[in-house]
């Protein structure tokens, strides 16, 4: 490889990483140069004509990868409209990584885009669009509606919760927008059933998925983000992820996520050891509050093992529903764990 070409490739890759984007090859010369970079293991071709340095790409999380792909495709195809889970990423909604393997785009019967190795079409008659993070996406209500009808109950509830939380909407207001924008779409009734179970107080997609699993297992719906004033330091109030009020007091549920330990931003300058110490102190303070019976802690991996998760909750006294919630049945979120 000529030194001039090598320098150009390095310059393109460095500039792309600085701008948090991929290299998009325009024209035959740029395409041929970047494919030489692939042969030399300097780059990988993410999508046709879209390239990135291997180490840079490997370090990106799924949602960041989706944003990189979308911006590159928007540059190549300015009229392309992103839909479903991809549009949800642009809105900042809690899209499950399981639905981010391909880029979801709007299409219709006249201009149908056949599913490819990297595109997944969403059949949508041409409706309102918005610009989010520089990307052309379907309107919010349409995006949420498509996600709720295309996703399973757990992933859909995470989308619905985050839409209420981030957009400051009520279930009624968002439901009215969905009926107006999605009145003709297949699966609207199920989408509205999922929305009826949504709660904007859920603070993360993980919390939403955990609550959806609890409902699927037939557990009583928990209260969310209830505050407890520390009896040791009355100036401090802790908010609990999940709370069940039973005879004799409250059972507090806490979802332990890795982000609070791995993310420098969430650690706020603390070491991992300090974060762990603060978590233990927080648990002690909550358990010392009047009316709190016990705390049950679990990780996301626990939630995914449904039978064991059910046994954990029941063993800690979390109540079951007296009757399976028919809304959960209609939303398609019922597990058969026994």
C-alpha positions as CSV (number, residue, x, y, z in Angstrom):
1,X,0.0,0.0,0.0
2,X,1.3,3.4,-1.0
3,X,2.3,5.7,1.9
4,X,0.0,8.4,0.5
5,X,-3.0,6.0,0.5
6,X,-2.1,4.7,3.9
7,X,-1.9,8.2,5.4
8,X,-5.3,9.1,3.8
9,X,-6.9,6.0,5.3
10,X,-5.5,6.7,8.8
11,X,-6.7,10.3,8.5
12,X,-10.3,9.2,7.6
13,X,-10.5,6.7,10.4
14,X,-9.1,9.2,13.0
15,X,-11.5,11.9,11.9
16,X,-14.4,9.5,12.0
17,X,-13.6,8.4,15.6
18,X,-13.2,12.0,16.7
19,X,-16.6,12.7,15.3
20,X,-18.1,9.5,16.7
21,X,-19.1,8.2,13.3
22,X,-18.1,5.8,10.6
23,X,-16.2,6.4,7.4
24,X,-18.6,6.6,4.4
25,X,-16.9,6.0,1.1
26,X,-18.1,8.3,-1.7
27,X,-17.1,7.3,-5.2
28,X,-15.0,4.5,-6.6
29,X,-11.7,5.8,-5.5
30,X,-12.7,6.1,-1.8
31,X,-14.4,2.7,-1.9
32,X,-11.4,1.0,-3.4
33,X,-9.1,2.6,-0.8
34,X,-11.2,1.7,2.1
35,X,-11.5,-1.9,0.9
36,X,-7.7,-2.1,0.7
37,X,-7.8,-1.0,4.3
38,X,-10.1,-4.0,5.0
39,X,-7.7,-6.3,3.3
40,X,-4.9,-4.9,5.4
41,X,-7.0,-5.3,8.6
42,X,-7.0,-1.6,9.2
43,X,-10.7,-1.4,8.9
44,X,-13.9,-3.5,8.7
45,X,-16.8,-2.8,6.4
46,X,-19.9,-2.4,8.7
47,X,-22.4,-1.9,5.8
48,X,-21.8,-1.5,2.1
49,X,-19.6,1.6,1.8
50,X,-19.5,2.1,5.6
51,X,-16.2,1.4,7.4
52,X,-14.7,1.7,10.9
53,X,-11.5,0.7,12.7
54,X,-12.0,-2.8,14.3
55,X,-11.0,-1.8,17.8
56,X,-13.2,1.3,17.7
57,X,-16.2,-0.7,16.6
58,X,-15.7,-3.5,19.1
59,X,-15.7,-1.0,22.0
60,X,-19.1,0.5,21.0
61,X,-22.3,-0.7,22.7
62,X,-25.2,-1.9,20.6
63,X,-27.2,1.4,20.7
64,X,-24.1,3.4,19.8
65,X,-23.5,1.0,16.9
66,X,-27.0,1.5,15.7
67,X,-26.6,5.3,15.8
68,X,-23.4,5.0,13.8
69,X,-25.1,2.8,11.1
70,X,-28.1,5.1,10.9
71,X,-26.0,8.3,10.4
72,X,-24.0,6.6,7.7
73,X,-27.1,5.3,5.9
74,X,-28.7,8.8,6.2
75,X,-25.6,10.2,4.5
76,X,-25.8,7.7,1.7
77,X,-29.6,7.9,1.4
78,X,-30.9,11.3,2.6
79,X,-34.6,10.3,2.1
80,X,-34.4,7.1,4.2
81,X,-36.8,7.1,7.1
82,X,-35.9,5.0,10.2
83,X,-38.7,3.2,12.0
84,X,-39.4,0.8,14.9
85,X,-36.5,0.0,17.2
86,X,-34.0,2.1,15.2
87,X,-36.2,5.2,15.5
88,X,-36.6,4.4,19.2
89,X,-32.8,4.6,19.5
90,X,-32.9,8.1,17.9
91,X,-35.6,9.2,20.5
92,X,-33.5,7.8,23.3
93,X,-36.0,5.1,24.3
94,X,-35.0,1.9,26.0
95,X,-34.7,-0.3,22.9
96,X,-33.7,-3.9,23.7
97,X,-30.3,-4.9,22.2
98,X,-32.0,-8.0,20.9
99,X,-33.8,-5.9,18.3
100,X,-30.7,-3.9,17.1
101,X,-29.0,-6.5,14.9
102,X,-30.4,-4.8,11.8
103,X,-31.5,-1.3,10.9
104,X,-35.3,-0.9,10.8
105,X,-36.5,1.4,8.0
106,X,-39.9,2.6,6.8
107,X,-41.3,1.2,3.6
108,X,-44.6,0.7,1.8
109,X,-46.1,-1.6,-0.8
110,X,-45.1,0.7,-3.6
111,X,-41.5,1.1,-2.6
112,X,-41.0,-2.1,-0.6
113,X,-37.4,-2.7,0.5
114,X,-36.7,-6.3,0.7
115,X,-35.1,-7.5,3.9
116,X,-31.4,-7.6,3.4
117,X,-28.4,-8.6,5.5
118,X,-28.6,-5.3,7.3
119,X,-32.0,-3.7,6.7
120,X,-35.3,-4.8,8.2
121,X,-38.4,-3.1,6.7
122,X,-41.4,-1.9,8.7
123,X,-44.5,-1.5,6.5
124,X,-45.8,2.0,7.1
125,X,-48.0,4.2,5.0
126,X,-46.2,7.5,4.6
127,X,-47.0,9.5,7.7
128,X,-45.4,12.2,9.8
129,X,-41.7,12.2,10.3
130,X,-39.3,14.1,12.7
131,X,-35.6,14.9,12.9
132,X,-34.0,13.4,16.0
133,X,-30.2,13.5,16.5
134,X,-30.0,14.5,12.8
135,X,-31.9,11.4,11.7
136,X,-35.2,11.2,9.8
137,X,-37.5,9.0,11.8
138,X,-41.2,8.1,12.1
139,X,-43.2,10.3,14.5
140,X,-43.0,9.3,18.2
141,X,-46.5,7.7,18.5
142,X,-45.9,5.7,15.3
143,X,-42.5,4.6,16.5
144,X,-43.8,3.5,19.9
145,X,-46.8,1.7,18.3
146,X,-44.6,-0.2,15.9
147,X,-42.2,-1.2,18.7
148,X,-45.1,-2.4,20.9
149,X,-46.6,-4.6,18.1
150,X,-43.3,-5.9,16.9
151,X,-41.6,-6.7,20.2
152,X,-42.3,-9.2,22.9
153,X,-44.0,-8.0,26.1
154,X,-40.9,-7.4,28.1
155,X,-39.1,-5.3,25.4
156,X,-42.3,-3.5,24.5
157,X,-42.9,-2.5,28.1
158,X,-39.4,-1.0,28.3
159,X,-40.2,1.1,25.3
160,X,-43.5,2.2,26.7
161,X,-42.1,3.1,30.1
162,X,-39.3,5.1,28.6
163,X,-41.6,6.9,26.2
164,X,-43.7,8.1,29.1
165,X,-40.7,9.0,31.3
166,X,-38.7,10.8,28.6
167,X,-41.5,12.6,26.8
168,X,-43.4,13.5,29.9
169,X,-46.6,11.9,28.6
170,X,-49.4,10.0,30.4
171,X,-50.6,6.7,29.1
172,X,-53.9,8.3,28.1
173,X,-52.1,11.0,26.1
174,X,-49.8,8.6,24.3
175,X,-52.6,6.2,23.7
176,X,-54.7,8.9,22.0
177,X,-51.7,9.8,19.8
178,X,-51.2,6.1,18.9
179,X,-54.9,5.7,18.0
180,X,-54.7,8.8,15.8
181,X,-51.4,7.9,14.0
182,X,-51.7,4.1,14.0
183,X,-55.5,3.5,13.6
184,X,-55.0,1.3,10.5
185,X,-52.0,-0.8,11.6
186,X,-52.2,-4.5,12.4
187,X,-51.5,-5.2,16.1
188,X,-52.7,-1.8,17.5
189,X,-55.0,-3.5,20.1
190,X,-52.1,-5.4,21.5
191,X,-49.9,-2.3,21.5
192,X,-52.5,-0.5,23.5
193,X,-52.7,-3.3,26.0
194,X,-48.9,-3.1,26.6
195,X,-49.2,0.7,26.9
196,X,-51.9,0.2,29.6
197,X,-49.4,-1.5,31.8
198,X,-46.6,1.1,31.3
199,X,-45.4,3.4,34.1
200,X,-43.1,6.3,33.5
201,X,-41.6,6.1,37.0
202,X,-39.4,3.1,35.8
203,X,-35.9,4.6,35.6
204,X,-34.3,2.1,33.2
205,X,-35.0,-0.5,30.6
206,X,-33.7,-3.2,33.0
207,X,-36.2,-2.2,35.6
208,X,-39.0,-2.3,33.0
209,X,-38.0,-5.8,31.9
210,X,-37.8,-7.0,35.5
211,X,-41.3,-5.7,36.2
212,X,-42.6,-7.3,33.0
213,X,-41.2,-10.6,34.1
214,X,-42.8,-10.2,37.5
215,X,-46.2,-9.6,35.9
216,X,-45.7,-12.6,33.5
217,X,-44.9,-14.8,36.6
218,X,-48.2,-13.7,38.2
219,X,-46.6,-11.6,40.9
220,X,-48.4,-8.6,42.3
221,X,-47.6,-5.4,40.5
222,X,-45.0,-3.4,42.6
223,X,-45.1,0.3,43.4
224,X,-42.1,2.1,41.8
225,X,-39.5,4.5,43.1
226,X,-41.1,4.9,46.6
227,X,-39.0,7.2,48.8
228,X,-37.7,6.2,52.2
229,X,-36.1,8.8,54.6
230,X,-33.0,7.5,56.3
231,X,-33.5,7.1,60.0
232,X,-29.8,7.6,60.4
233,X,-29.5,10.8,58.3
234,X,-33.0,12.4,57.9
235,X,-31.6,14.7,55.2
236,X,-31.2,11.7,52.9
237,X,-34.1,10.1,51.0
238,X,-33.6,6.8,49.2
239,X,-35.9,5.7,46.3
240,X,-36.5,2.0,46.1
241,X,-36.9,0.3,42.6
242,X,-39.8,-1.9,43.6
243,X,-42.0,-2.0,46.7
244,X,-44.8,-4.5,47.7
245,X,-46.9,-3.6,50.8
246,X,-47.9,-6.7,52.7
247,X,-49.3,-7.4,56.1
248,X,-46.7,-6.1,58.6
249,X,-44.8,-3.8,56.3
250,X,-43.0,-3.3,52.9
251,X,-40.8,-5.7,50.9
252,X,-38.3,-3.7,48.9
253,X,-36.9,-5.0,45.6
254,X,-33.7,-3.7,44.1
255,X,-32.3,-4.5,40.6
256,X,-28.5,-4.5,40.7
257,X,-27.1,-3.3,37.3
258,X,-23.5,-3.4,36.3
259,X,-23.6,0.2,35.0
260,X,-23.4,1.7,38.4
261,X,-20.1,-0.1,38.9
262,X,-18.7,0.1,35.3
263,X,-19.7,3.6,34.3
264,X,-17.3,6.4,35.4
265,X,-20.1,8.9,35.0
266,X,-22.5,7.0,37.3
267,X,-19.7,6.4,39.8
268,X,-19.1,10.1,40.1
269,X,-15.4,9.9,40.8
270,X,-15.8,7.0,43.3
271,X,-13.9,3.8,43.0
272,X,-15.8,0.5,42.5
273,X,-15.0,-0.4,46.2
274,X,-16.6,2.9,47.3
275,X,-19.7,2.3,45.1
276,X,-20.1,-1.2,46.7
277,X,-19.7,0.3,50.2
278,X,-22.3,3.0,49.4
279,X,-24.7,0.3,48.2
280,X,-24.3,-1.7,51.4
281,X,-24.9,1.5,53.4
282,X,-28.0,2.4,51.4
283,X,-29.4,-1.1,51.9
284,X,-28.8,-0.9,55.7
285,X,-30.5,2.5,55.9
286,X,-33.6,1.4,53.9
287,X,-33.9,-1.8,56.0
288,X,-33.7,0.3,59.1
289,X,-36.7,2.4,58.0
290,X,-39.9,1.9,60.0
291,X,-42.3,-0.4,58.1
292,X,-39.6,-2.1,55.9
293,X,-39.6,-5.8,56.5
294,X,-36.8,-6.9,54.2
295,X,-35.0,-6.1,50.9
296,X,-34.6,-8.6,48.0
297,X,-31.8,-7.8,45.6
298,X,-31.4,-9.4,42.2
299,X,-29.4,-8.9,39.0
300,X,-30.5,-9.0,35.4
301,X,-29.2,-12.5,35.0
302,X,-31.6,-13.6,37.9
303,X,-34.5,-12.0,36.1
304,X,-33.7,-14.1,33.0
305,X,-33.9,-17.4,34.9
306,X,-37.7,-17.2,35.4
307,X,-38.3,-20.2,37.6
308,X,-35.4,-19.3,39.9
309,X,-36.6,-15.7,39.9
310,X,-40.1,-16.7,40.9
311,X,-38.7,-18.9,43.7
312,X,-36.6,-16.0,45.0
313,X,-39.5,-13.5,45.0
314,X,-41.9,-16.0,46.7
315,X,-39.2,-17.0,49.2
316,X,-38.9,-13.4,50.2
317,X,-42.6,-13.0,50.7
318,X,-43.5,-11.1,47.5
319,X,-47.2,-11.7,47.0
320,X,-48.8,-13.2,43.9
321,X,-51.8,-11.8,42.2
322,X,-55.0,-13.4,43.3
323,X,-55.9,-13.7,39.6
324,X,-53.7,-13.4,36.6
325,X,-54.1,-9.9,35.2
326,X,-56.1,-10.2,32.0
327,X,-54.3,-7.2,30.5
328,X,-51.0,-9.1,30.7
329,X,-52.7,-12.1,29.0
330,X,-53.9,-9.9,26.2
331,X,-50.5,-8.2,25.9
332,X,-49.0,-11.6,25.1
333,X,-46.8,-11.7,28.2
334,X,-47.7,-14.9,30.1
335,X,-45.0,-17.4,31.1
336,X,-45.6,-21.0,31.9
337,X,-43.1,-21.6,34.6
338,X,-44.9,-24.4,36.5
